[in-house]
Amino acid sequence: MSRPCALVVDGGAALPEDLDAGRAVVPVRITLGDVEFVDTGDSLGYAAFYSKLRSGAVPSTSTPSPGEYLEAFRRLDAERVVCLTIPAKWSGMHDAACLASDMLAGEEGRKRVIVVETSSAAVGLALIARAAAELCAQRAPVDDVLDEVRRASAAVRMYGSLANLTYVARSGRVPALIAGISNTLHIRPVFRMHGAETGRVALARTTSGALEALQRIAGEQLDGVPQWLLLFHADAPDEAAALQERLTAVSRVGRSETVALSPIAGAYTGPGAFGFAALPMREARAG
């Protein structure tokens, strides 16, 4: 018996495929030197990726094809399918998913897939996806899932710290000169992502300083309601554990989970990044 609604995300959402729970994952491919990593949301291969990245290999990423999205849609036995993507201005994933949705509609004679462009990426998207996935697993109707996606997309906030600007500079998002100066001075940028926008919120000279900055930001920015926290790290589990202790001291933590940052995001942040995404608990928002 088909479920009312199922979910599709890409591997960057750090959420493994579980067809029985109503979710499918579109793989994302990252090439490091002569090695291709296929990210399906399962963190088992992440350590090998970061080890290769630390060796100096330069990553290159590719957007999943419409055909890969189409295959994911076909795997799900559901009346409707909600597909979450990162902002279209950051990737071709949204366009690929929309094309695949039209292709499936042509095959089936009806529009079954709803593609939603969220306001976040990486762990921000992962948190939105988890909120939606829980409703899909509970066999919630599509309207309830879409309402939760919209609420989560508007409310989720992500903060983190980079070990350096080397990898961001390779992407062209930061001039190489600025990255070189920052690295020479051993500066750790602290960034935020909210509403499809990113920006710098602080600078730190040490890992301890970055932890202090993130703790201060959490104390200032998180509402006084229980938060669903998703802590992340790019091959920096000790820093993520230390951050979790600090966040617990300054915010109301309703739920908490720590994940390794997916390779598609780690290719831009580089190893050593850590941070968190926060979302007010659904019960708190409803109240």
C-alpha atoms as an extended CHARMM CRD file, in Angstrom:
* protein
*
       287  EXT
         1         1  MET       CA              0.0000000000        0.0000000000        0.0000000000  PROA      1               0.0000000000
         2         2  SER       CA              1.5340000000        3.2910000000       -1.0800000000  PROA      2               0.0000000000
         3         3  ARG       CA              2.1590000000        5.9940000000        1.4940000000  PROA      3               0.0000000000
         4         4  PRO       CA              0.6500000000        9.4930000000        1.1970000000  PROA      4               0.0000000000
         5         5  CYS       CA              3.9960000000       11.2570000000        0.7970000000  PROA      5               0.0000000000
         6         6  ALA       CA              7.6670000000       10.3760000000        0.3690000000  PROA      6               0.0000000000
         7         7  LEU       CA             10.8670000000       12.4200000000        0.3730000000  PROA      7               0.0000000000
         8         8  VAL       CA             13.8360000000       12.8040000000       -1.9790000000  PROA      8               0.0000000000
         9         9  VAL       CA             17.0700000000       14.5680000000       -1.0400000000  PROA      9               0.0000000000
        10        10  ASP       CA             20.6170000000       14.5510000000       -2.3750000000  PROA      10              0.0000000000
        11        11  GLY       CA             23.5560000000       12.9400000000       -0.5960000000  PROA      11              0.0000000000
        12        12  GLY       CA             24.5870000000       16.2620000000        0.9100000000  PROA      12              0.0000000000
        13        13  ALA       CA             21.6710000000       16.0760000000        3.3590000000  PROA      13              0.0000000000
        14        14  ALA       CA             23.5410000000       13.3910000000        5.3450000000  PROA      14              0.0000000000
        15        15  LEU       CA             20.4040000000       11.2610000000        5.4720000000  PROA      15              0.0000000000
        16        16  PRO       CA             20.8000000000        7.6800000000        4.1880000000  PROA      16              0.0000000000
        17        17  GLU       CA             18.1600000000        6.2020000000        1.9040000000  PROA      17              0.0000000000
        18        18  ASP       CA             15.3910000000        4.2340000000        3.6020000000  PROA      18              0.0000000000
        19        19  LEU       CA             12.6510000000        3.2250000000        1.1920000000  PROA      19              0.0000000000
        20        20  ASP       CA             10.6400000000        1.5820000000        3.9710000000  PROA      20              0.0000000000
        21        21  ALA       CA             10.5150000000        4.9490000000        5.7490000000  PROA      21              0.0000000000
        22        22  GLY       CA              9.6250000000        6.7630000000        2.5360000000  PROA      22              0.0000000000
        23        23  ARG       CA             12.8140000000        8.4770000000        1.4700000000  PROA      23              0.0000000000
        24        24  ALA       CA             15.2370000000        8.1300000000       -1.4300000000  PROA      24              0.0000000000
        25        25  VAL       CA             18.6400000000        9.7190000000       -1.9330000000  PROA      25              0.0000000000
        26        26  VAL       CA             20.1570000000       11.0620000000       -5.1400000000  PROA      26              0.0000000000
        27        27  PRO       CA             23.9160000000       10.3860000000       -5.1150000000  PROA      27              0.0000000000
        28        28  VAL       CA             26.3880000000       13.2470000000       -5.4270000000  PROA      28              0.0000000000
        29        29  ARG       CA             29.7980000000       12.5920000000       -6.9860000000  PROA      29              0.0000000000
        30        30  ILE       CA             33.0420000000       14.2580000000       -5.9290000000  PROA      30              0.0000000000
        31        31  THR       CA             36.3700000000       13.5880000000       -7.6180000000  PROA      31              0.0000000000
        32        32  LEU       CA             39.6520000000       13.9150000000       -5.7190000000  PROA      32              0.0000000000
        33        33  GLY       CA             42.6190000000       13.3120000000       -7.9750000000  PROA      33              0.0000000000
        34        34  ASP       CA             41.9720000000        9.9190000000       -9.5500000000  PROA      34              0.0000000000
        35        35  VAL       CA             39.4280000000        8.8220000000       -6.9320000000  PROA      35              0.0000000000
        36        36  GLU       CA             35.6670000000        9.3090000000       -7.2180000000  PROA      36              0.0000000000
        37        37  PHE       CA             33.5860000000        9.4610000000       -4.0470000000  PROA      37              0.0000000000
        38        38  VAL       CA             29.8580000000        8.8190000000       -4.3380000000  PROA      38              0.0000000000
        39        39  ASP       CA             27.9620000000       10.4760000000       -1.4950000000  PROA      39              0.0000000000
        40        40  THR       CA             24.6790000000        8.7310000000       -0.7540000000  PROA      40              0.0000000000
        41        41  GLY       CA             24.1350000000       10.2810000000        2.6700000000  PROA      41              0.0000000000
        42        42  ASP       CA             25.9330000000        7.4710000000        4.4990000000  PROA      42              0.0000000000
        43        43  SER       CA             28.9270000000        8.7590000000        6.4710000000  PROA      43              0.0000000000
        44        44  LEU       CA             30.9060000000        5.4950000000        6.3330000000  PROA      44              0.0000000000
        45        45  GLY       CA             33.1140000000        6.7480000000        3.5010000000  PROA      45              0.0000000000
        46        46  TYR       CA             33.6060000000       10.2860000000        4.7760000000  PROA      46              0.0000000000
        47        47  ALA       CA             36.8350000000        9.5880000000        6.6910000000  PROA      47              0.0000000000
        48        48  ALA       CA             38.5500000000        8.3720000000        3.5110000000  PROA      48              0.0000000000
        49        49  PHE       CA             37.3880000000       11.4980000000        1.6920000000  PROA      49              0.0000000000
        50        50  TYR       CA             38.8280000000       13.8760000000        4.2770000000  PROA      50              0.0000000000
        51        51  SER       CA             42.0690000000       11.9070000000        4.4620000000  PROA      51              0.0000000000
        52        52  LYS       CA             42.4650000000       12.3080000000        0.7050000000  PROA      52              0.0000000000
        53        53  LEU       CA             41.5180000000       15.9910000000        0.9310000000  PROA      53              0.0000000000
        54        54  ARG       CA             44.1810000000       16.6250000000        3.5700000000  PROA      54              0.0000000000
        55        55  SER       CA             46.7770000000       15.0700000000        1.2520000000  PROA      55              0.0000000000
        56        56  GLY       CA             46.4040000000       18.0330000000       -1.0900000000  PROA      56              0.0000000000
        57        57  ALA       CA             44.1310000000       16.5470000000       -3.7380000000  PROA      57              0.0000000000
        58        58  VAL       CA             41.9230000000       19.1850000000       -5.3710000000  PROA      58              0.0000000000
        59        59  PRO       CA             38.2010000000       18.3070000000       -5.3630000000  PROA      59              0.0000000000
        60        60  SER       CA             35.8020000000       18.7310000000       -8.2370000000  PROA      60              0.0000000000
        61        61  THR       CA             32.0600000000       18.2580000000       -7.9010000000  PROA      61              0.0000000000
        62        62  SER       CA             29.3190000000       17.4600000000      -10.3890000000  PROA      62              0.0000000000
        63        63  THR       CA             25.5800000000       18.0600000000      -10.2780000000  PROA      63              0.0000000000
        64        64  PRO       CA             23.3390000000       14.9850000000      -10.2550000000  PROA      64              0.0000000000
        65        65  SER       CA             21.6700000000       14.4690000000      -13.6120000000  PROA      65              0.0000000000
        66        66  PRO       CA             17.9100000000       14.6270000000      -14.2160000000  PROA      66              0.0000000000
        67        67  GLY       CA             18.1110000000       10.8900000000      -14.8660000000  PROA      67              0.0000000000
        68        68  GLU       CA             19.4570000000       10.2600000000      -11.3650000000  PROA      68              0.0000000000
        69        69  TYR       CA             16.6140000000       12.2580000000       -9.8550000000  PROA      69              0.0000000000
        70        70  LEU       CA             14.1450000000       10.3670000000      -12.0330000000  PROA      70              0.0000000000
        71        71  GLU       CA             15.4920000000        7.0390000000      -10.7820000000  PROA      71              0.0000000000
        72        72  ALA       CA             15.0620000000        8.1980000000       -7.1810000000  PROA      72              0.0000000000
        73        73  PHE       CA             11.4660000000        9.2750000000       -7.8440000000  PROA      73              0.0000000000
        74        74  ARG       CA             10.6760000000        5.8970000000       -9.3850000000  PROA      74              0.0000000000
        75        75  ARG       CA             11.9860000000        4.0210000000       -6.3460000000  PROA      75              0.0000000000
        76        76  LEU       CA              9.3060000000        5.4810000000       -4.0890000000  PROA      76              0.0000000000
        77        77  ASP       CA              5.8410000000        3.9900000000       -3.7450000000  PROA      77              0.0000000000
        78        78  ALA       CA              3.9010000000        7.0800000000       -2.7180000000  PROA      78              0.0000000000
        79        79  GLU       CA              0.9600000000        9.1490000000       -3.8660000000  PROA      79              0.0000000000
        80        80  ARG       CA              3.1040000000       12.2870000000       -3.7970000000  PROA      80              0.0000000000
        81        81  VAL       CA              6.8480000000       12.8970000000       -3.5770000000  PROA      81              0.0000000000
        82        82  VAL       CA              8.4860000000       15.9970000000       -2.1030000000  PROA      82              0.0000000000
        83        83  CYS       CA             11.9950000000       16.6740000000       -3.4090000000  PROA      83              0.0000000000
        84        84  LEU       CA             14.1530000000       19.1180000000       -1.4540000000  PROA      84              0.0000000000
        85        85  THR       CA             16.9970000000       21.0320000000       -3.1040000000  PROA      85              0.0000000000
        86        86  ILE       CA             19.4800000000       23.6800000000       -2.0850000000  PROA      86              0.0000000000
        87        87  PRO       CA             18.9580000000       27.2090000000       -3.4890000000  PROA      87              0.0000000000
        88        88  ALA       CA             19.0360000000       27.2460000000       -7.2910000000  PROA      88              0.0000000000
        89        89  LYS       CA             21.5990000000       30.0710000000       -7.3030000000  PROA      89              0.0000000000
        90        90  TRP       CA             24.1280000000       27.7250000000       -5.6740000000  PROA      90              0.0000000000
        91        91  SER       CA             23.7010000000       24.6390000000       -7.8280000000  PROA      91              0.0000000000
        92        92  GLY       CA             22.0190000000       23.0810000000      -10.8420000000  PROA      92              0.0000000000
        93        93  MET       CA             20.3240000000       20.4810000000       -8.6250000000  PROA      93              0.0000000000
        94        94  HSD       CA             17.0230000000       22.3590000000       -8.5190000000  PROA      94              0.0000000000
        95        95  ASP       CA             16.7810000000       22.5760000000      -12.3060000000  PROA      95              0.0000000000
        96        96  ALA       CA             17.7390000000       18.9050000000      -12.6640000000  PROA      96              0.0000000000
        97        97  ALA       CA             15.0680000000       17.8750000000      -10.1660000000  PROA      97              0.0000000000
        98        98  CYS       CA             12.4050000000       19.9920000000      -11.8860000000  PROA      98              0.0000000000
        99        99  LEU       CA             13.2340000000       18.4350000000      -15.2500000000  PROA      99              0.0000000000
       100       100  ALA       CA             13.0510000000       14.9540000000      -13.7380000000  PROA      100             0.0000000000
       101       101  SER       CA              9.6780000000       15.8080000000      -12.1900000000  PROA      101             0.0000000000
       102       102  ASP       CA              8.3640000000       16.7720000000      -15.6270000000  PROA      102             0.0000000000
       103       103  MET       CA              9.8100000000       13.5870000000      -17.1330000000  PROA      103             0.0000000000
       104       104  LEU       CA              8.0160000000       11.4350000000      -14.5550000000  PROA      104             0.0000000000
       105       105  ALA       CA              4.7730000000       13.3360000000      -15.1340000000  PROA      105             0.0000000000
       106       106  GLY       CA              5.1070000000       12.5480000000      -18.8320000000  PROA      106             0.0000000000
       107       107  GLU       CA              5.5400000000        8.8570000000      -18.0450000000  PROA      107             0.0000000000
       108       108  GLU       CA              2.6930000000        8.6050000000      -15.5420000000  PROA      108             0.0000000000
       109       109  GLY       CA              0.2570000000       11.1300000000      -16.9650000000  PROA      109             0.0000000000
       110       110  ARG       CA              0.0530000000       13.0880000000      -13.7070000000  PROA      110             0.0000000000
       111       111  LYS       CA              2.1880000000       15.4190000000      -11.6190000000  PROA      111             0.0000000000
       112       112  ARG       CA              3.3450000000       13.3720000000       -8.6190000000  PROA      112             0.0000000000
       113       113  VAL       CA              6.5630000000       15.1600000000       -7.6050000000  PROA      113             0.0000000000
       114       114  ILE       CA              6.7530000000       18.5630000000       -5.9170000000  PROA      114             0.0000000000
       115       115  VAL       CA             10.2310000000       20.1170000000       -6.0410000000  PROA      115             0.0000000000
       116       116  VAL       CA             10.9050000000       22.5630000000       -3.2030000000  PROA      116             0.0000000000
       117       117  GLU       CA             13.8320000000       24.9830000000       -3.3120000000  PROA      117             0.0000000000
       118       118  THR       CA             14.8430000000       25.3820000000        0.3280000000  PROA      118             0.0000000000
       119       119  SER       CA             16.7480000000       28.2950000000        1.8250000000  PROA      119             0.0000000000
       120       120  SER       CA             19.7090000000       26.2760000000        3.0540000000  PROA      120             0.0000000000
       121       121  ALA       CA             22.3840000000       23.7330000000        2.1910000000  PROA      121             0.0000000000
       122       122  ALA       CA             24.6550000000       21.2040000000        3.8870000000  PROA      122             0.0000000000
       123       123  VAL       CA             23.5960000000       20.7100000000        7.5190000000  PROA      123             0.0000000000
       124       124  GLY       CA             20.8790000000       23.3460000000        7.2450000000  PROA      124             0.0000000000
       125       125  LEU       CA             19.2570000000       21.2840000000        4.4990000000  PROA      125             0.0000000000
       126       126  ALA       CA             19.9350000000       18.1490000000        6.5480000000  PROA      126             0.0000000000
       127       127  LEU       CA             17.8620000000       19.5430000000        9.4060000000  PROA      127             0.0000000000
       128       128  ILE       CA             14.9920000000       20.5390000000        7.1060000000  PROA      128             0.0000000000
       129       129  ALA       CA             15.1280000000       17.0690000000        5.5520000000  PROA      129             0.0000000000
       130       130  ARG       CA             15.0120000000       15.3470000000        8.9380000000  PROA      130             0.0000000000
       131       131  ALA       CA             11.9330000000       17.3010000000        9.9450000000  PROA      131             0.0000000000
       132       132  ALA       CA             10.2020000000       16.3560000000        6.6800000000  PROA      132             0.0000000000
       133       133  ALA       CA             11.4010000000       12.7400000000        6.7790000000  PROA      133             0.0000000000
       134       134  GLU       CA              9.8400000000       12.1790000000       10.1890000000  PROA      134             0.0000000000
       135       135  LEU       CA              6.4330000000       13.2200000000        8.8810000000  PROA      135             0.0000000000
       136       136  CYS       CA              6.8150000000       11.0320000000        5.7850000000  PROA      136             0.0000000000
       137       137  ALA       CA              7.7090000000        8.0560000000        7.9860000000  PROA      137             0.0000000000
       138       138  GLN       CA              4.5580000000        8.7590000000       10.0300000000  PROA      138             0.0000000000
       139       139  ARG       CA              2.5420000000        8.6270000000        6.7740000000  PROA      139             0.0000000000
       140       140  ALA       CA              1.5280000000       12.2740000000        7.0640000000  PROA      140             0.0000000000
       141       141  PRO       CA             -0.3220000000       13.8650000000        4.1190000000  PROA      141             0.0000000000
       142       142  VAL       CA              1.6540000000       15.9040000000        1.6270000000  PROA      142             0.0000000000
       143       143  ASP       CA              0.2000000000       19.2290000000        2.7910000000  PROA      143             0.0000000000
       144       144  ASP       CA              1.5170000000       18.6240000000        6.3110000000  PROA      144             0.0000000000
       145       145  VAL       CA              4.9530000000       17.7580000000        4.9530000000  PROA      145             0.0000000000
       146       146  LEU       CA              5.0390000000       20.8770000000        2.7820000000  PROA      146             0.0000000000
       147       147  ASP       CA              3.9380000000       23.0730000000        5.6840000000  PROA      147             0.0000000000
       148       148  GLU       CA              6.7630000000       21.6990000000        7.8120000000  PROA      148             0.0000000000
       149       149  VAL       CA              9.3090000000       22.1790000000        5.0170000000  PROA      149             0.0000000000
       150       150  ARG       CA              8.2640000000       25.8210000000        4.6360000000  PROA      150             0.0000000000
       151       151  ARG       CA              8.4100000000       26.4760000000        8.3730000000  PROA      151             0.0000000000
       152       152  ALA       CA             11.7540000000       24.7360000000        8.7730000000  PROA      152             0.0000000000
       153       153  SER       CA             13.2450000000       26.4320000000        5.7240000000  PROA      153             0.0000000000
       154       154  ALA       CA             12.2980000000       29.8570000000        7.0820000000  PROA      154             0.0000000000
       155       155  ALA       CA             13.4930000000       29.1570000000       10.6160000000  PROA      155             0.0000000000
       156       156  VAL       CA             16.6560000000       27.0650000000       10.2790000000  PROA      156             0.0000000000
       157       157  ARG       CA             19.9380000000       28.8280000000       10.9840000000  PROA      157             0.0000000000
       158       158  MET       CA             23.4290000000       27.4810000000       10.4830000000  PROA      158             0.0000000000
       159       159  TYR       CA             26.6820000000       28.7310000000       11.9980000000  PROA      159             0.0000000000
       160       160  GLY       CA             30.1740000000       27.3570000000       11.6590000000  PROA      160             0.0000000000
       161       161  SER       CA             33.9050000000       27.9850000000       11.6040000000  PROA      161             0.0000000000
       162       162  LEU       CA             36.4400000000       27.1700000000        8.9020000000  PROA      162             0.0000000000
       163       163  ALA       CA             39.9930000000       26.1170000000        9.6910000000  PROA      163             0.0000000000
       164       164  ASN       CA             41.1660000000       28.3990000000        6.8660000000  PROA      164             0.0000000000
       165       165  LEU       CA             40.0110000000       29.9430000000        3.5810000000  PROA      165             0.0000000000
       166       166  THR       CA             42.0430000000       27.7240000000        1.2410000000  PROA      166             0.0000000000
       167       167  TYR       CA             39.1530000000       25.6080000000       -0.0030000000  PROA      167             0.0000000000
       168       168  VAL       CA             36.6450000000       28.4470000000       -0.2450000000  PROA      168             0.0000000000
       169       169  ALA       CA             39.1890000000       30.3560000000       -2.3480000000  PROA      169             0.0000000000
       170       170  ARG       CA             39.4380000000       27.4240000000       -4.7650000000  PROA      170             0.0000000000
       171       171  SER       CA             35.7040000000       27.7060000000       -5.3680000000  PROA      171             0.0000000000
       172       172  GLY       CA             36.0970000000       31.3620000000       -6.3610000000  PROA      172             0.0000000000
       173       173  ARG       CA             33.9240000000       32.6080000000       -3.4940000000  PROA      173             0.0000000000
       174       174  VAL       CA             36.8670000000       34.3480000000       -1.7950000000  PROA      174             0.0000000000
       175       175  PRO       CA             39.7770000000       36.0820000000       -3.5910000000  PROA      175             0.0000000000
       176       176  ALA       CA             43.0190000000       34.1090000000       -3.3390000000  PROA      176             0.0000000000
       177       177  LEU       CA             44.8580000000       37.1440000000       -1.9290000000  PROA      177             0.0000000000
       178       178  ILE       CA             42.4320000000       37.5020000000        0.9760000000  PROA      178             0.0000000000
       179       179  ALA       CA             42.5990000000       33.7770000000        1.6300000000  PROA      179             0.0000000000
       180       180  GLY       CA             46.3910000000       33.9000000000        1.6840000000  PROA      180             0.0000000000
       181       181  ILE       CA             46.4730000000       36.7650000000        4.1720000000  PROA      181             0.0000000000
       182       182  SER       CA             43.8930000000       35.0590000000        6.3780000000  PROA      182             0.0000000000
       183       183  ASN       CA             45.8390000000       31.8040000000        6.3720000000  PROA      183             0.0000000000
       184       184  THR       CA             49.1200000000       33.5730000000        7.1310000000  PROA      184             0.0000000000
       185       185  LEU       CA             47.5350000000       35.2270000000       10.1610000000  PROA      185             0.0000000000
       186       186  HSD       CA             45.9460000000       31.9110000000       11.2160000000  PROA      186             0.0000000000
       187       187  ILE       CA             42.4660000000       33.3920000000       11.2250000000  PROA      187             0.0000000000
       188       188  ARG       CA             39.4160000000       31.1300000000       11.5450000000  PROA      188             0.0000000000
       189       189  PRO       CA             36.3640000000       32.7860000000        9.9410000000  PROA      189             0.0000000000
       190       190  VAL       CA             33.0290000000       32.2090000000       11.6730000000  PROA      190             0.0000000000
       191       191  PHE       CA             30.0970000000       32.2350000000        9.2440000000  PROA      191             0.0000000000
       192       192  ARG       CA             26.3140000000       32.0480000000        9.1870000000  PROA      192             0.0000000000
       193       193  MET       CA             23.7790000000       30.7500000000        6.6740000000  PROA      193             0.0000000000
       194       194  HSD       CA             20.1600000000       31.8700000000        6.8370000000  PROA      194             0.0000000000
       195       195  GLY       CA             17.5360000000       32.6240000000        4.2260000000  PROA      195             0.0000000000
       196       196  ALA       CA             19.7260000000       31.5020000000        1.2970000000  PROA      196             0.0000000000
       197       197  GLU       CA             22.3730000000       34.0350000000        2.3100000000  PROA      197             0.0000000000
       198       198  THR       CA             25.7910000000       33.5110000000        3.8450000000  PROA      198             0.0000000000
       199       199  GLY       CA             28.0800000000       35.9280000000        5.6210000000  PROA      199             0.0000000000
       200       200  ARG       CA             30.8910000000       36.3300000000        8.1010000000  PROA      200             0.0000000000
       201       201  VAL       CA             29.8860000000       37.0200000000       11.6920000000  PROA      201             0.0000000000
       202       202  ALA       CA             33.2220000000       36.8340000000       13.5180000000  PROA      202             0.0000000000
       203       203  LEU       CA             36.9340000000       36.1490000000       13.2150000000  PROA      203             0.0000000000
       204       204  ALA       CA             38.8960000000       33.9350000000       15.5910000000  PROA      204             0.0000000000
       205       205  ARG       CA             42.6160000000       33.2960000000       15.9460000000  PROA      205             0.0000000000
       206       206  THR       CA             42.3060000000       29.8670000000       17.5540000000  PROA      206             0.0000000000
       207       207  THR       CA             39.9770000000       26.8910000000       17.7180000000  PROA      207             0.0000000000
       208       208  SER       CA             39.0980000000       27.9000000000       21.2680000000  PROA      208             0.0000000000
       209       209  GLY       CA             38.2380000000       31.3690000000       20.0240000000  PROA      209             0.0000000000
       210       210  ALA       CA             35.9610000000       29.9150000000       17.3490000000  PROA      210             0.0000000000
       211       211  LEU       CA             34.2060000000       27.7790000000       19.9550000000  PROA      211             0.0000000000
       212       212  GLU       CA             33.6970000000       30.8380000000       22.1540000000  PROA      212             0.0000000000
       213       213  ALA       CA             32.3050000000       32.8250000000       19.2170000000  PROA      213             0.0000000000
       214       214  LEU       CA             29.8220000000       30.0850000000       18.3060000000  PROA      214             0.0000000000
       215       215  GLN       CA             28.7390000000       29.7670000000       21.9390000000  PROA      215             0.0000000000
       216       216  ARG       CA             28.1740000000       33.5190000000       22.1450000000  PROA      216             0.0000000000
       217       217  ILE       CA             26.2010000000       33.5250000000       18.8930000000  PROA      217             0.0000000000
       218       218  ALA       CA             24.0050000000       30.6770000000       20.1080000000  PROA      218             0.0000000000
       219       219  GLY       CA             23.2880000000       32.5100000000       23.3390000000  PROA      219             0.0000000000
       220       220  GLU       CA             22.3490000000       35.6810000000       21.4590000000  PROA      220             0.0000000000
       221       221  GLN       CA             20.5150000000       34.3070000000       18.4300000000  PROA      221             0.0000000000
       222       222  LEU       CA             18.6370000000       31.1820000000       19.4990000000  PROA      222             0.0000000000
       223       223  ASP       CA             15.1540000000       31.8040000000       20.8440000000  PROA      223             0.0000000000
       224       224  GLY       CA             14.2340000000       30.7650000000       24.3440000000  PROA      224             0.0000000000
       225       225  VAL       CA             12.3590000000       27.7220000000       23.0190000000  PROA      225             0.0000000000
       226       226  PRO       CA             13.6620000000       24.1530000000       22.7270000000  PROA      226             0.0000000000
       227       227  GLN       CA             15.9490000000       23.7870000000       19.7280000000  PROA      227             0.0000000000
       228       228  TRP       CA             16.6550000000       20.8650000000       17.4380000000  PROA      228             0.0000000000
       229       229  LEU       CA             20.4290000000       21.0440000000       17.0210000000  PROA      229             0.0000000000
       230       230  LEU       CA             22.4490000000       19.3050000000       14.3460000000  PROA      230             0.0000000000
       231       231  LEU       CA             26.1600000000       19.6750000000       15.0500000000  PROA      231             0.0000000000
       232       232  PHE       CA             28.5860000000       19.0430000000       12.2210000000  PROA      232             0.0000000000
       233       233  HSD       CA             32.2780000000       18.6070000000       11.6490000000  PROA      233             0.0000000000
       234       234  ALA       CA             34.6400000000       18.0360000000        8.7290000000  PROA      234             0.0000000000
       235       235  ASP       CA             36.9680000000       15.4470000000       10.2540000000  PROA      235             0.0000000000
       236       236  ALA       CA             36.9390000000       17.3540000000       13.5670000000  PROA      236             0.0000000000
       237       237  PRO       CA             34.8690000000       15.2540000000       15.9980000000  PROA      237             0.0000000000
       238       238  ASP       CA             36.5690000000       16.5780000000       19.1360000000  PROA      238             0.0000000000
       239       239  GLU       CA             35.6930000000       20.1620000000       18.2340000000  PROA      239             0.0000000000
       240       240  ALA       CA             32.0750000000       19.1680000000       17.5790000000  PROA      240             0.0000000000
       241       241  ALA       CA             31.8870000000       17.4610000000       20.9730000000  PROA      241             0.0000000000
       242       242  ALA       CA             33.3120000000       20.5430000000       22.6900000000  PROA      242             0.0000000000
       243       243  LEU       CA             30.8180000000       22.7420000000       20.8510000000  PROA      243             0.0000000000
       244       244  GLN       CA             27.9230000000       20.5610000000       21.9510000000  PROA      244             0.0000000000
       245       245  GLU       CA             28.8640000000       21.0920000000       25.6000000000  PROA      245             0.0000000000
       246       246  ARG       CA             29.0310000000       24.8480000000       25.0930000000  PROA      246             0.0000000000
       247       247  LEU       CA             25.6780000000       25.0300000000       23.2850000000  PROA      247             0.0000000000
       248       248  THR       CA             23.9670000000       23.0060000000       25.9880000000  PROA      248             0.0000000000
       249       249  ALA       CA             25.1160000000       25.6100000000       28.5090000000  PROA      249             0.0000000000
       250       250  VAL       CA             23.5320000000       28.5750000000       26.6990000000  PROA      250             0.0000000000
       251       251  SER       CA             20.4520000000       27.2280000000       24.8960000000  PROA      251             0.0000000000
       252       252  ARG       CA             17.4640000000       24.9710000000       25.4690000000  PROA      252             0.0000000000
       253       253  VAL       CA             18.3210000000       21.7940000000       23.5940000000  PROA      253             0.0000000000
       254       254  GLY       CA             15.2810000000       19.7030000000       22.7580000000  PROA      254             0.0000000000
       255       255  ARG       CA             17.0930000000       17.2950000000       20.4390000000  PROA      255             0.0000000000
       256       256  SER       CA             20.6960000000       16.9850000000       19.3920000000  PROA      256             0.0000000000
       257       257  GLU       CA             22.6490000000       14.9480000000       16.8630000000  PROA      257             0.0000000000
       258       258  THR       CA             26.1920000000       15.1590000000       15.5300000000  PROA      258             0.0000000000
       259       259  VAL       CA             26.9760000000       14.3600000000       11.8910000000  PROA      259             0.0000000000
       260       260  ALA       CA             30.0520000000       14.3630000000        9.7090000000  PROA      260             0.0000000000
       261       261  LEU       CA             29.8760000000       17.0970000000        7.0850000000  PROA      261             0.0000000000
       262       262  SER       CA             29.1320000000       15.5530000000        3.6970000000  PROA      262             0.0000000000
       263       263  PRO       CA             31.9070000000       15.5740000000        1.0640000000  PROA      263             0.0000000000
       264       264  ILE       CA             29.9250000000       17.8610000000       -1.2470000000  PROA      264             0.0000000000
       265       265  ALA       CA             30.0420000000       20.5240000000        1.4900000000  PROA      265             0.0000000000
       266       266  GLY       CA             33.4690000000       19.5380000000        2.7920000000  PROA      266             0.0000000000
       267       267  ALA       CA             34.9520000000       20.1420000000       -0.6370000000  PROA      267             0.0000000000
       268       268  TYR       CA             34.2380000000       23.8500000000       -0.0750000000  PROA      268             0.0000000000
       269       269  THR       CA             34.8710000000       24.1670000000        3.6590000000  PROA      269             0.0000000000
       270       270  GLY       CA             37.9420000000       21.9530000000        3.8190000000  PROA      270             0.0000000000
       271       271  PRO       CA             38.8890000000       19.7220000000        6.7620000000  PROA      271             0.0000000000
       272       272  GLY       CA             38.6450000000       21.0840000000       10.2800000000  PROA      272             0.0000000000
       273       273  ALA       CA             35.3620000000       22.9510000000        9.8720000000  PROA      273             0.0000000000
       274       274  PHE       CA             32.7270000000       22.5830000000       12.5770000000  PROA      274             0.0000000000
       275       275  GLY       CA             29.4990000000       24.2240000000       13.6670000000  PROA      275             0.0000000000
       276       276  PHE       CA             25.7790000000       23.6900000000       14.0910000000  PROA      276             0.0000000000
       277       277  ALA       CA             22.3640000000       24.1690000000       12.5530000000  PROA      277             0.0000000000
       278       278  ALA       CA             19.4100000000       25.0450000000       14.7770000000  PROA      278             0.0000000000
       279       279  LEU       CA             15.6610000000       24.7270000000       14.3190000000  PROA      279             0.0000000000
       280       280  PRO       CA             12.9640000000       25.5130000000       16.9060000000  PROA      280             0.0000000000
       281       281  MET       CA             11.1690000000       22.3070000000       17.8210000000  PROA      281             0.0000000000
       282       282  ARG       CA              7.8900000000       21.7890000000       15.9770000000  PROA      282             0.0000000000
       283       283  GLU       CA              5.8960000000       21.6290000000       19.2200000000  PROA      283             0.0000000000
       284       284  ALA       CA              7.4250000000       24.9440000000       20.3180000000  PROA      284             0.0000000000
       285       285  ARG       CA              6.4720000000       26.6240000000       17.0480000000  PROA      285             0.0000000000
       286       286  ALA       CA              2.9600000000       25.2330000000       17.2070000000  PROA      286             0.0000000000
       287       287  GLY       CA              2.5540000000       26.5970000000       20.7350000000  PROA      287             0.0000000000
